[in-house]
Amino acid sequence: MKGFIINAGIRHLEKTYDELSIEELLSSLDSPPGGVYSPIGDYPDTTLRDMIEIASSLIGVPSSKVSKVIGVIVFSELF
């Protein structure tokens, strides 16, 4: 998983869910120092799934909804 996808997902979650603590999300993900994923870095494919599951539990929204929110922004950035 490329870092730019993870970063796009984090930015979009931050904009979409005011109640989400990005600091808590990043610490739960064991993110790189400073919480910044290198846009061209490769990370385990499970990172995106873990981010969705953790964000879902932090904000109390089903993971399917969080996944859809992230999917919309990721695919729009890829185009």
Secondary structure, DSSP 4 states (H G I P E B T S, - for coil): -BHHHHHHHHHHHHHH-TT--HHHHHHHTTPSGGG---TT-B--THHHHHHHHHHHHHHT--HHHHHHHHHHHHHHHH-
